[in-house]
Amino acid sequence: MANYICCAQVEQSTLGIQEDWGRFSKILEPGCHFLNPFCGQAVSGTISLRIQQLDVRCETKTKDNVFVTMVCSVQYRAVRENADDAFYELSNPREQIQAYVFDVVRASVPKLLLDEVFEQKNEVAKAVESELEKAMSAYGYNIVQTLIVDIEPDLQVKRAMNEINAAARMRMAAVEKAETEKILQVKRAEGEAESKYLSGKGVARQRQAIVEGLRESVVAFAHGVEGTSPKDIMDMVLLTQYFDTMKEIGAHNKSSTVFMPHGPGAVADVASQIRAGTLQAASVQEMARD
């Protein structure tokens, strides 16, 4: 606001307070106003109509005995029609608002648990706004909005909450990992079962084809060669398969398969070979001593 000898200039979004000989006279709107200093007219001050913001930090305790620091943001403005009350009634409106915020927060938060404070912060903000509106309207101020912008628990409590959340998430991750491994094992087992089933069907078909081929060979040989018995034909077929097997084993240079005779007679043959070898070794030793 600019003052001249007989004029006063009031800025936009601002109201001037005119006094005559120290007594309130009227409210001056934005613009230029003529004042008669010889009649005691003067502008004692101005009041802003802009929205102002006050951030209040309040420490309190929850129902479960956890200390928290809440930051409450209050937006307020002077009412144009009651600008004289806003100018004369309160010497420091910011301290008055701060006192009401402290009173409401410390009366509301101790009724709530820590988790409920985070969940119901809007209800706490509405309670603060309602109480401020009733109190400050009598002094020419309007509460535009009240917000709880931050809730800060004690550092140790915050660290414990983070550890609890981390443990819960790790537990969920372990459960999910176990479920994934279970699904993989089930799918792997199903795949192996399907593979063995298909392999078995293939082996069965292969053996069936071999049997059919052998049957046809036996029938054809019996009709083609007279005087042969079925036993002679089967011996010849088995001998042919024996040589085919030996040929297949010998075709691989890194083969680890050993073809051994089978049946009770084969055991007797092996025993006789061992006895013969032992007797030959004994006779050689005797000849060496003589």
Secondary structure per residue as TSV (DSSP state, phi and psi in degrees):
chain	resnum	aa	ss	phi	psi
A	1	M	-	360.0	134.9
A	2	A	E	-107.8	134.2
A	3	N	E	-113.4	135.3
A	4	Y	-	-119.7	-170.4
A	5	I	S	-61.6	-47.9
A	6	C	S	-126.0	9.4
A	7	C	E	-130.5	155.8
A	8	A	E	-137.4	134.1
A	9	Q	E	-108.8	123.9
A	10	V	E	-105.5	128.2
A	11	E	-	-74.4	164.4
A	12	Q	T	-64.3	147.1
A	13	S	T	60.2	27.7
A	14	T	E	-137.8	145.1
A	15	L	E	-117.5	140.4
A	16	G	E	-100.1	149.6
A	17	I	E	-109.9	112.3
A	18	Q	E	-96.1	135.6
A	19	E	E	-123.8	144.6
A	20	D	E	-113.3	113.9
A	21	W	T	53.7	40.3
A	22	G	T	83.7	3.2
A	23	R	E	-111.6	140.9
A	24	F	E	-59.4	133.5
A	25	S	E	-113.3	-58.9
A	26	K	E	-162.7	173.5
A	27	I	E	-100.0	132.0
A	28	L	E	-98.1	125.0
A	29	E	-	-76.3	166.5
A	30	P	S	-58.8	137.0
A	31	G	E	138.2	-163.4
A	32	C	E	-104.7	133.2
A	33	H	E	-128.3	140.1
A	34	F	E	-89.4	131.7
A	35	L	-	-123.7	142.0
A	36	N	-	-105.6	97.4
A	37	P	G	-63.2	-22.2
A	38	F	G	-74.8	-15.3
A	39	C	G	-101.7	11.1
A	40	G	T	79.6	15.1
A	41	Q	E	-81.0	134.0
A	42	A	E	-159.2	157.6
A	43	V	E	-96.4	113.5
A	44	S	E	-83.0	-19.1
A	45	G	E	173.4	-179.8
A	46	T	E	-131.9	161.4
A	47	I	E	-136.7	134.6
A	48	S	E	-84.8	141.8
A	49	L	-	-98.1	2.3
A	50	R	S	-71.9	154.1
A	51	I	-	-73.3	127.7
A	52	Q	E	-112.4	153.5
A	53	Q	E	-124.6	137.4
A	54	L	E	-128.6	121.5
A	55	D	E	-97.4	121.0
A	56	V	E	-114.1	123.5
A	57	R	E	-97.5	123.3
A	58	C	E	-129.4	126.3
A	59	E	E	-98.7	131.2
A	60	T	E	-148.6	-179.9
A	61	K	E	-123.6	139.6
A	62	T	-	-85.3	178.9
A	63	K	T	-66.1	-30.9
A	64	D	T	-94.0	25.7
A	65	N	S	62.5	42.3
A	66	V	-	-112.8	125.7
A	67	F	E	-81.3	130.1
A	68	V	E	-131.0	151.5
A	69	T	E	-112.1	119.0
A	70	M	E	-107.2	137.5
A	71	V	E	-108.1	114.7
A	72	C	E	-109.0	124.4
A	73	S	E	-103.9	119.1
A	74	V	E	-112.5	124.4
A	75	Q	E	-106.8	125.3
A	76	Y	E	-142.5	164.3
A	77	R	E	-154.3	157.1
A	78	A	E	-78.5	143.5
A	79	V	-	-85.3	129.8
A	80	R	G	-58.0	-44.5
A	81	E	G	-68.6	-24.9
A	82	N	G	-115.1	35.1
A	83	A	H	-64.2	-32.4
A	84	D	H	-66.0	-38.4
A	85	D	H	-64.9	-42.4
A	86	A	H	-63.0	-29.8
A	87	F	H	-83.9	-38.5
A	88	Y	H	-98.1	-28.3
A	89	E	T	-77.0	-39.1
A	90	L	-	-116.3	131.0
A	91	S	S	-82.1	-30.4
A	92	N	-	-143.9	89.4
A	93	P	H	-64.4	-29.0
A	94	R	H	-65.4	-41.4
A	95	E	H	-66.6	-35.5
A	96	Q	H	-65.0	-44.7
A	97	I	H	-62.7	-42.9
A	98	Q	H	-60.7	-40.0
A	99	A	H	-64.2	-42.1
A	100	Y	H	-66.6	-37.9
A	101	V	H	-61.9	-46.6
A	102	F	H	-56.5	-44.8
A	103	D	H	-64.0	-45.9
A	104	V	H	-71.2	-43.7
A	105	V	H	-63.2	-44.5
A	106	R	H	-74.4	-10.9
A	107	A	H	-94.3	-24.9
A	108	S	H	-94.4	-45.3
A	109	V	G	-64.7	-39.7
A	110	P	G	-61.1	-10.9
A	111	K	G	-87.3	-6.7
A	112	L	S	-116.7	149.7
A	113	L	-	-75.9	166.2
A	114	L	H	-59.0	-46.7
A	115	D	H	-63.8	-35.4
A	116	E	H	-69.3	-29.2
A	117	V	H	-62.3	-43.5
A	118	F	H	-67.1	-38.3
A	119	E	H	-74.2	-31.6
A	120	Q	T	-113.8	30.6
A	121	K	H	-66.2	-28.8
A	122	N	H	-67.4	-37.2
A	123	E	H	-65.8	-38.4
A	124	V	H	-64.0	-42.0
A	125	A	H	-63.3	-39.7
A	126	K	H	-66.0	-37.6
A	127	A	H	-64.2	-42.0
A	128	V	H	-63.4	-44.5
A	129	E	H	-63.8	-41.5
A	130	S	H	-63.9	-43.7
A	131	E	H	-66.9	-40.7
A	132	L	H	-65.8	-39.5
A	133	E	H	-62.0	-42.5
A	134	K	H	-67.4	-36.9
A	135	A	H	-79.9	-44.0
A	136	M	H	-83.1	-18.8
A	137	S	G	-64.8	-28.1
A	138	A	G	-70.5	-17.2
A	139	Y	G	-106.9	12.9
A	140	G	T	85.2	21.0
A	141	Y	E	-119.5	145.9
A	142	N	E	-115.5	129.4
A	143	I	E	-86.8	113.5
A	144	V	E	-76.6	-50.3
A	145	Q	E	-161.0	148.8
A	146	T	E	-129.7	129.4
A	147	L	E	-129.7	142.0
A	148	I	E	-93.5	102.0
A	149	V	E	-91.3	-16.3
A	150	D	E	-158.4	143.0
A	151	I	E	-130.5	115.7
A	152	E	E	-117.9	104.2
A	153	P	E	-70.2	170.8
A	154	D	-	-58.1	148.5
A	155	L	H	-58.3	-43.8
A	156	Q	H	-65.5	-38.5
A	157	V	H	-65.7	-41.3
A	158	K	H	-62.5	-41.5
A	159	R	H	-64.4	-41.3
A	160	A	H	-64.6	-39.9
A	161	M	H	-63.2	-40.9
A	162	N	H	-64.2	-39.7
A	163	E	H	-66.2	-39.1
A	164	I	H	-63.4	-44.9
A	165	N	H	-64.0	-40.5
A	166	A	H	-64.0	-42.2
A	167	A	H	-64.2	-40.5
A	168	A	H	-63.9	-41.4
A	169	R	H	-68.1	-37.6
A	170	M	H	-65.5	-38.3
A	171	R	H	-64.1	-42.4
A	172	M	H	-63.9	-40.0
A	173	A	H	-64.2	-39.7
A	174	A	H	-64.4	-40.8
A	175	V	H	-63.7	-44.3
A	176	E	H	-63.8	-40.0
A	177	K	H	-64.2	-42.2
A	178	A	H	-63.4	-40.8
A	179	E	H	-63.7	-39.5
A	180	T	H	-64.0	-44.8
A	181	E	H	-63.0	-38.1
A	182	K	H	-61.8	-44.7
A	183	I	H	-63.1	-41.4
A	184	L	H	-63.0	-43.3
A	185	Q	H	-64.3	-40.6
A	186	V	H	-63.7	-45.4
A	187	K	H	-64.6	-39.0
A	188	R	H	-64.1	-42.8
A	189	A	H	-64.4	-41.2
A	190	E	H	-62.5	-40.1
A	191	G	H	-64.3	-42.8
A	192	E	H	-64.4	-40.9
A	193	A	H	-63.0	-43.3
A	194	E	H	-64.1	-39.8
A	195	S	H	-64.1	-43.9
A	196	K	H	-65.5	-36.9
A	197	Y	H	-63.2	-46.6
A	198	L	H	-66.6	-38.9
A	199	S	H	-63.2	-40.8
A	200	G	H	-62.5	-41.2
A	201	K	H	-63.1	-38.9
A	202	G	H	-65.0	-43.8
A	203	V	H	-63.6	-40.9
A	204	A	H	-62.2	-42.5
A	205	R	H	-65.8	-39.2
A	206	Q	H	-62.2	-46.3
A	207	R	H	-65.9	-37.1
A	208	Q	H	-63.1	-40.1
A	209	A	H	-65.8	-39.4
A	210	I	H	-63.2	-44.1
A	211	V	H	-61.8	-42.4
A	212	E	H	-63.1	-40.9
A	213	G	H	-65.5	-42.1
A	214	L	H	-63.7	-41.0
A	215	R	H	-62.2	-43.9
A	216	E	H	-64.5	-38.7
A	217	S	H	-64.5	-43.4
A	218	V	H	-62.9	-44.9
A	219	V	H	-63.8	-43.6
A	220	A	H	-65.8	-41.8
A	221	F	H	-66.4	-39.9
A	222	A	H	-64.3	-37.1
A	223	H	H	-76.1	-29.3
A	224	G	H	-83.7	-31.6
A	225	V	S	-117.5	118.0
A	226	E	T	-82.1	149.4
A	227	G	T	85.4	5.3
A	228	T	-	-98.4	137.8
A	229	S	-	-91.3	160.7
A	230	P	H	-58.2	-32.6
A	231	K	H	-65.7	-41.4
A	232	D	H	-61.6	-40.6
A	233	I	H	-65.5	-43.6
A	234	M	H	-65.6	-37.7
A	235	D	H	-62.2	-41.8
A	236	M	H	-66.2	-39.2
A	237	V	H	-65.1	-44.2
A	238	L	H	-63.8	-38.6
A	239	L	H	-64.2	-39.5
A	240	T	H	-63.4	-43.9
A	241	Q	H	-64.5	-35.4
A	242	Y	H	-61.6	-47.1
A	243	F	H	-67.1	-35.4
A	244	D	H	-63.6	-40.6
A	245	T	H	-65.5	-44.6
A	246	M	H	-61.3	-38.5
A	247	K	H	-64.8	-41.4
A	248	E	H	-67.0	-39.0
A	249	I	H	-66.0	-42.1
A	250	G	H	-74.3	-14.2
A	251	A	T	-72.6	-20.8
A	252	H	-	-101.7	123.0
A	253	N	T	-74.4	-18.0
A	254	K	T	-110.9	25.8
A	255	S	-	-72.0	135.9
A	256	S	-	-109.7	14.1
A	257	T	-	-89.2	134.1
A	258	V	-	-115.4	122.3
A	259	F	-	-92.3	115.3
A	260	M	-	-117.6	149.3
A	261	P	-	-67.1	157.7
A	262	H	-	-133.5	168.4
A	263	G	S	99.0	162.1
A	264	P	H	-61.5	-37.7
A	265	G	H	-64.1	-32.8
A	266	A	H	-66.0	-35.7
A	267	V	H	-64.0	-41.2
A	268	A	H	-64.8	-39.3
A	269	D	H	-62.5	-42.7
A	270	V	H	-63.6	-41.1
A	271	A	H	-64.2	-41.6
A	272	S	H	-66.0	-37.2
A	273	Q	H	-65.1	-39.0
A	274	I	H	-65.8	-42.1
A	275	R	H	-63.8	-41.9
A	276	A	H	-63.6	-40.9
A	277	G	H	-65.5	-38.8
A	278	T	H	-66.1	-42.7
A	279	L	H	-65.0	-40.3
A	280	Q	H	-63.8	-40.7
A	281	A	H	-65.3	-39.0
A	282	A	H	-66.4	-42.3
A	283	S	H	-65.0	-36.6
A	284	V	H	-64.9	-41.0
A	285	Q	H	-65.3	-38.0
A	286	E	H	-65.8	-41.8
A	287	M	H	-63.7	-35.2
A	288	A	H	-69.1	-34.8
A	289	R	H	-71.8	-36.1
A	290	D	-	-69.3	360.0
